[in-house]
Amino acid sequence: MKNLLKEKIRNGVNCVGTFIELGHPDVTEILSHQGFDYLLIDGEHSPMSLETMERMLRSMVGTDCTPIIRAQWNDPVIIKRILDLGAHGIMVPWVNTKEEAEAAVAACRYPPEGIRGWGPRRAARWDPDYRDTANEEILVCVQVETQKSLDNLDEILGVDGIDACYVGPWDLSNNLGYSVPPNYDNEKFVEALDHVVKVAKKHGKPAGMWCNFDNVGWAVKRGFRFNTVANADSFLSYGAKEGLRRARV
């Protein structure tokens, strides 16, 4: 197994992806050819089944776009099944402590480094080296969504095997008692974001966040370098609106 996204992260590349919540392989096939470093298939909030996710991963074969899946929860059974589909990485929501970060890493690694059971199915179907490379190559990203996560971030990112962190700005703003959607003019909220970047840089691991079309440049300038831009729904909506705007002259 070779994880191109993880190699880019090691080399300090500013990596850009997008969220996929539309459950069809045509979506991942089209977007994986557009130049994104990774596609983040959402298993937490979308209605997608594992069968659908597997078809979507298959549609990305032959591209340099890395398939990542956000798990429903920090659950070793869920994570194991997602990795067995062939995902090259996991995003784990709601990680608030060092122990929870360690559990996420353990769920992604085969013994003796972890507790992942053997049965990689599609992941190893065409890869005879999968067992020897998976522990090192699978990317583990944790989400920062609460004050507790902010408070414990130094310990969380100090866990061996955590490769990146990612801010869910809507959840973080909501859980800090601020507005939803987030107000990026709120100094306290921006201080929280800057804290994430500072701690991530200390550990040599990239921080990312969900961005829209308007603030992704702002996020990059603040030091976030593992960002997602909008989502497949937004691209579909934007394209439709733009086509209509040009047509109704």
TAGI-V708098 format. One record per residue. N is the residue number from 1. RES is the residue in one small letter. PHI is phi in whole degrees, -180 to 180 (999 if undefined). D_CENTER is the distance of its C-alpha to the mean C-alpha in whole Angstrom. Layout:
[[N,RES,PHI,D_CENTER] [N,RES,PHI,D_CENTER]]
This chain:
[[1,m,999,19] [2,k,-128,17] [3,n,-99,14] [4,l,-65,14] [5,l,-66,11] [6,k,-66,12] [7,e,-64,15] [8,k,-63,14] [9,i,-61,13] [10,r,-60,16] [11,n,-90,18] [12,g,77,17] [13,v,-73,16] [14,n,-77,14] [15,c,-94,11] [16,v,-129,10] [17,g,-134,8] [18,t,-148,9] [19,f,-82,8] [20,i,-121,11] [21,e,-121,13] [22,l,-91,16] [23,g,-85,17] [24,h,-151,19] [25,p,-63,18] [26,d,-61,20] [27,v,-65,17] [28,t,-70,15] [29,e,-64,18] [30,i,-65,19] [31,l,-72,16] [32,s,-70,15] [33,h,-99,18] [34,q,-94,18] [35,g,110,17] [36,f,-65,13] [37,d,-72,11] [38,y,-154,8] [39,l,-114,8] [40,l,-109,5] [41,i,-80,8] [42,d,-94,9] [43,g,-93,11] [44,e,-85,11] [45,h,-111,13] [46,s,-86,14] [47,p,-88,17] [48,m,-66,16] [49,s,-93,18] [50,l,-63,17] [51,e,-61,20] [52,t,-66,18] [53,m,-59,15] [54,e,-62,17] [55,r,-64,19] [56,m,-69,16] [57,l,-64,15] [58,r,-63,18] [59,s,-71,19] [60,m,-92,16] [61,v,-60,19] [62,g,95,21] [63,t,-109,18] [64,d,-95,16] [65,c,-90,13] [66,t,-84,11] [67,p,-86,9] [68,i,-120,6] [69,i,-124,7] [70,r,-86,6] [71,a,-72,9] [72,q,-62,12] [73,w,-165,13] [74,n,-80,14] [75,d,-127,16] [76,p,-63,17] [77,v,-71,19] [78,i,-63,16] [79,i,-63,13] [80,k,-59,16] [81,r,-68,17] [82,i,-65,13] [83,l,-65,14] [84,d,-65,17] [85,l,-71,16] [86,g,115,15] [87,a,-63,11] [88,h,-92,11] [89,g,-168,8] [90,i,-128,7] [91,m,-107,5] [92,v,-110,8] [93,p,-77,9] [94,w,57,13] [95,v,-95,13] [96,n,-117,16] [97,t,-141,18] [98,k,-59,19] [99,e,-64,20] [100,e,-69,17] [101,a,-66,15] [102,e,-62,17] [103,a,-65,17] [104,a,-64,14] [105,v,-65,14] [106,a,-60,18] [107,a,-67,16] [108,c,-95,14] [109,r,-120,18] [110,y,-75,21] [111,p,-58,24] [112,p,-89,26] [113,e,-77,22] [114,g,-153,21] [115,i,-125,22] [116,r,-65,20] [117,g,-77,23] [118,w,-82,24] [119,g,166,23] [120,p,-70,21] [121,r,45,22] [122,r,-66,21] [123,a,-56,19] [124,a,-109,22] [125,r,-58,24] [126,w,-114,25] [127,d,-129,23] [128,p,-67,26] [129,d,-98,25] [130,y,-58,21] [131,r,-60,23] [132,d,-82,24] [133,t,-116,20] [134,a,-61,18] [135,n,-58,18] [136,e,-83,17] [137,e,-90,15] [138,i,-69,12] [139,l,-89,9] [140,v,-119,8] [141,c,-120,6] [142,v,-110,8] [143,q,-94,8] [144,v,-107,12] [145,e,-136,13] [146,t,-141,17] [147,q,-63,20] [148,k,-62,20] [149,s,-64,17] [150,l,-60,18] [151,d,-64,21] [152,n,-103,20] [153,l,-63,17] [154,d,-61,19] [155,e,-69,20] [156,i,-61,16] [157,l,-77,15] [158,g,-80,19] [159,v,-72,18] [160,d,-64,18] [161,g,107,15] [162,i,-82,12] [163,d,-100,11] [164,a,-163,9] [165,c,-130,8] [166,y,-145,7] [167,v,-88,10] [168,g,-90,10] [169,p,-63,13] [170,w,-68,15] [171,d,-66,15] [172,l,-63,16] [173,s,-60,19] [174,n,-64,20] [175,n,-75,20] [176,l,-86,22] [177,g,88,24] [178,y,-101,24] [179,s,-80,23] [180,v,-130,21] [181,p,-69,20] [182,p,-63,19] [183,n,-105,22] [184,y,-79,21] [185,d,-95,25] [186,n,-78,25] [187,e,-60,26] [188,k,-65,25] [189,f,-67,21] [190,v,-65,21] [191,e,-61,22] [192,a,-64,20] [193,l,-64,17] [194,d,-64,19] [195,h,-62,19] [196,v,-61,16] [197,v,-62,16] [198,k,-60,19] [199,v,-68,18] [200,a,-62,15] [201,k,-63,18] [202,k,-57,20] [203,h,-94,18] [204,g,67,17] [205,k,-125,14] [206,p,-74,12] [207,a,-106,11] [208,g,-135,9] [209,m,-157,9] [210,w,-75,9] [211,c,-126,13] [212,n,-101,15] [213,f,-62,18] [214,d,-86,20] [215,n,-114,18] [216,v,-66,16] [217,g,-64,19] [218,w,-60,19] [219,a,-65,16] [220,v,-63,16] [221,k,-65,20] [222,r,-82,19] [223,g,112,17] [224,f,-76,13] [225,r,-137,12] [226,f,-140,8] [227,n,-92,8] [228,t,-109,8] [229,v,-108,12] [230,a,53,13] [231,n,-158,12] [232,a,-60,15] [233,d,-59,17] [234,s,-66,18] [235,f,-65,18] [236,l,-65,21] [237,s,-64,22] [238,y,-62,23] [239,g,-62,24] [240,a,-65,27] [241,k,-65,28] [242,e,-67,28] [243,g,-62,30] [244,l,-67,32] [245,r,-59,33] [246,r,-74,34] [247,a,-80,36] [248,r,-90,38] [249,v,-102,40]]
